[in-house]
Amino acid sequence: MGSGSTRPNTADDKMIAAIERGEQDEFKDRKPPKNTDTKLIKEKEARTKKAQEKKQGLRALRLAAEKEAKAK
């Protein structure tokens, strides 16, 4: 095996290694893929926002149900 066999080589491996070291700041790949399709980026952001809103709504319902169950 070569000397680099234990070093992270992909962006995912590097991100996981950074998390294991306790670095919580945002991971930035040196060579991120260039995606200039702004329409696609905006659609992804909208989907993410919608999913987060749905998640928050479900969480509120769950908390309300737990509160109601405790009251009984």
DOTORZA-837619 format. One record per residue: residue in one letter; x, y, z of N, C-alpha, C in turn. Coordinates in nm, 3 decimals. Layout:
<"a", <X, Y, Z>, <X, Y, Z>, <X, Y, Z>> ...
This chain:
<"m", <0.083, -0.118, 0.000>, <0.000, 0.000, 0.000>, <0.088, 0.125, 0.000>> <"g", <0.037, 0.227, -0.066>, <0.111, 0.351, -0.070>, <0.093, 0.432, 0.056>> <"s", <0.171, 0.537, 0.067>, <0.165, 0.619, 0.189>, <0.033, 0.695, 0.200>> <"g", <-0.036, 0.714, 0.088>, <-0.161, 0.790, 0.091>, <-0.283, 0.703, 0.109>> <"s", <-0.265, 0.578, 0.144>, <-0.379, 0.487, 0.152>, <-0.474, 0.521, 0.266>> <"t", <-0.426, 0.590, 0.369>, <-0.514, 0.623, 0.481>, <-0.563, 0.767, 0.476>> <"r", <-0.514, 0.844, 0.383>, <-0.557, 0.984, 0.373>, <-0.687, 0.994, 0.295>> <"p", <-0.775, 1.086, 0.336>, <-0.899, 1.104, 0.261>, <-0.871, 1.164, 0.123>> <"n", <-0.931, 1.106, 0.023>, <-0.904, 1.151, -0.113>, <-1.023, 1.220, -0.178>> <"t", <-1.142, 1.189, -0.134>, <-1.259, 1.251, -0.195>, <-1.312, 1.359, -0.103>> <"a", <-1.398, 1.445, -0.157>, <-1.456, 1.553, -0.078>, <-1.537, 1.497, 0.039>> <"d", <-1.609, 1.388, 0.015>, <-1.688, 1.326, 0.123>, <-1.598, 1.276, 0.235>> <"d", <-1.489, 1.208, 0.199>, <-1.395, 1.158, 0.299>, <-1.334, 1.273, 0.378>> <"k", <-1.301, 1.381, 0.309>, <-1.242, 1.496, 0.376>, <-1.342, 1.560, 0.472>> <"m", <-1.468, 1.568, 0.431>, <-1.571, 1.626, 0.517>, <-1.590, 1.540, 0.642>> <"i", <-1.595, 1.409, 0.624>, <-1.612, 1.317, 0.737>, <-1.492, 1.328, 0.831>> <"a", <-1.373, 1.337, 0.775>, <-1.253, 1.351, 0.858>, <-1.256, 1.481, 0.937>> <"a", <-1.303, 1.589, 0.874>, <-1.312, 1.718, 0.943>, <-1.413, 1.711, 1.057>> <"i", <-1.523, 1.643, 1.035>, <-1.625, 1.628, 1.140>, <-1.569, 1.547, 1.256>> <"e", <-1.495, 1.441, 1.225>, <-1.436, 1.357, 1.329>, <-1.333, 1.435, 1.411>> <"r", <-1.265, 1.529, 1.347>, <-1.168, 1.610, 1.420>, <-1.238, 1.716, 1.506>> <"g", <-1.367, 1.737, 1.482>, <-1.442, 1.834, 1.561>, <-1.451, 1.970, 1.496>> <"e", <-1.415, 1.980, 1.372>, <-1.427, 2.107, 1.302>, <-1.571, 2.124, 1.257>> <"q", <-1.640, 2.218, 1.315>, <-1.782, 2.235, 1.286>, <-1.810, 2.343, 1.182>> <"d", <-1.708, 2.418, 1.141>, <-1.733, 2.519, 1.040>, <-1.768, 2.454, 0.907>> <"e", <-1.824, 2.534, 0.819>, <-1.874, 2.479, 0.693>, <-1.760, 2.424, 0.608>> <"f", <-1.779, 2.303, 0.559>, <-1.678, 2.240, 0.474>, <-1.686, 2.298, 0.334>> <"k", <-1.572, 2.334, 0.278>, <-1.568, 2.387, 0.142>, <-1.472, 2.304, 0.060>> <"d", <-1.522, 2.251, -0.049>, <-1.439, 2.173, -0.140>, <-1.352, 2.270, -0.219>> <"r", <-1.228, 2.232, -0.243>, <-1.138, 2.319, -0.319>, <-1.187, 2.342, -0.461>> <"k", <-1.241, 2.237, -0.519>, <-1.288, 2.246, -0.657>, <-1.434, 2.204, -0.664>> <"p", <-1.524, 2.291, -0.618>, <-1.665, 2.253, -0.624>, <-1.712, 2.250, -0.769>> <"p", <-1.812, 2.168, -0.797>, <-1.863, 2.164, -0.934>, <-1.925, 2.298, -0.970>> <"k", <-1.902, 2.341, -1.092>, <-1.956, 2.468, -1.135>, <-2.094, 2.446, -1.195>> <"n", <-2.193, 2.492, -1.124>, <-2.331, 2.479, -1.170>, <-2.387, 2.620, -1.182>> <"t", <-2.397, 2.669, -1.302>, <-2.444, 2.805, -1.323>, <-2.592, 2.808, -1.358>> <"d", <-2.660, 2.696, -1.348>, <-2.803, 2.690, -1.379>, <-2.880, 2.749, -1.260>> <"t", <-2.905, 2.881, -1.266>, <-2.969, 2.948, -1.153>, <-3.112, 2.900, -1.132>> <"k", <-3.179, 2.861, -1.239>, <-3.316, 2.811, -1.225>, <-3.318, 2.684, -1.140>> <"l", <-3.225, 2.594, -1.167>, <-3.215, 2.470, -1.091>, <-3.180, 2.497, -0.945>> <"i", <-3.088, 2.590, -0.923>, <-3.048, 2.625, -0.787>, <-3.168, 2.682, -0.710>> <"k", <-3.244, 2.770, -0.772>, <-3.361, 2.829, -0.706>, <-3.467, 2.723, -0.677>> <"e", <-3.485, 2.629, -0.769>, <-3.581, 2.521, -0.746>, <-3.540, 2.435, -0.627>> <"k", <-3.410, 2.405, -0.618>, <-3.360, 2.326, -0.506>, <-3.381, 2.400, -0.374>> <"e", <-3.355, 2.531, -0.373>, <-3.375, 2.611, -0.252>, <-3.522, 2.612, -0.212>> <"a", <-3.611, 2.623, -0.312>, <-3.753, 2.624, -0.283>, <-3.798, 2.490, -0.225>> <"r", <-3.747, 2.380, -0.283>, <-3.781, 2.247, -0.230>, <-3.732, 2.230, -0.088>> <"t", <-3.611, 2.278, -0.062>, <-3.554, 2.268, 0.073>, <-3.637, 2.348, 0.172>> <"k", <-3.675, 2.469, 0.133>, <-3.756, 2.554, 0.221>, <-3.891, 2.490, 0.249>> <"k", <-3.953, 2.434, 0.146>, <-4.083, 2.368, 0.163>, <-4.071, 2.248, 0.256>> <"a", <-3.965, 2.171, 0.241>, <-3.944, 2.054, 0.327>, <-3.921, 2.097, 0.471>> <"q", <-3.848, 2.206, 0.492>, <-3.824, 2.255, 0.627>, <-3.954, 2.303, 0.692>> <"e", <-4.037, 2.372, 0.614>, <-4.165, 2.419, 0.667>, <-4.254, 2.300, 0.704>> <"k", <-4.256, 2.198, 0.620>, <-4.335, 2.079, 0.648>, <-4.285, 2.011, 0.775>> <"k", <-4.153, 2.003, 0.789>, <-4.092, 1.941, 0.906>, <-4.130, 2.018, 1.033>> <"q", <-4.126, 2.150, 1.026>, <-4.162, 2.232, 1.141>, <-4.309, 2.215, 1.177>> <"g", <-4.396, 2.206, 1.075>, <-4.538, 2.185, 1.100>, <-4.565, 2.052, 1.168>> <"l", <-4.499, 1.947, 1.119>, <-4.515, 1.815, 1.179>, <-4.462, 1.812, 1.322>> <"r", <-4.353, 1.883, 1.343>, <-4.296, 1.889, 1.479>, <-4.394, 1.958, 1.574>> <"a", <-4.454, 2.068, 1.528>, <-4.551, 2.140, 1.611>, <-4.671, 2.050, 1.643>> <"l", <-4.718, 1.974, 1.544>, <-4.829, 1.882, 1.568>, <-4.792, 1.774, 1.669>> <"r", <-4.673, 1.722, 1.655>, <-4.627, 1.618, 1.748>, <-4.617, 1.671, 1.890>> <"l", <-4.560, 1.791, 1.904>, <-4.548, 1.849, 2.036>, <-4.685, 1.879, 2.097>> <"a", <-4.779, 1.925, 2.015>, <-4.914, 1.952, 2.064>, <-4.981, 1.822, 2.108>> <"a", <-4.962, 1.716, 2.032>, <-5.021, 1.587, 2.068>, <-4.961, 1.534, 2.198>> <"e", <-4.830, 1.550, 2.215>, <-4.766, 1.507, 2.340>, <-4.818, 1.587, 2.459>> <"k", <-4.836, 1.716, 2.438>, <-4.885, 1.804, 2.544>, <-5.026, 1.764, 2.583>> <"e", <-5.108, 1.734, 2.482>, <-5.247, 1.694, 2.505>, <-5.251, 1.559, 2.578>> <"a", <-5.161, 1.470, 2.540>, <-5.158, 1.338, 2.604>, <-5.118, 1.350, 2.751>> <"k", <-5.028, 1.441, 2.783>, <-4.988, 1.462, 2.921>, <-5.102, 1.522, 3.003>> <"a", <-5.182, 1.607, 2.939>, <-5.293, 1.674, 3.008>, <-5.401, 1.575, 3.049>> <"k", <-5.415, 1.465, 2.975>, <-5.519, 1.368, 3.006>, <-5.482, 1.275, 3.116>> 
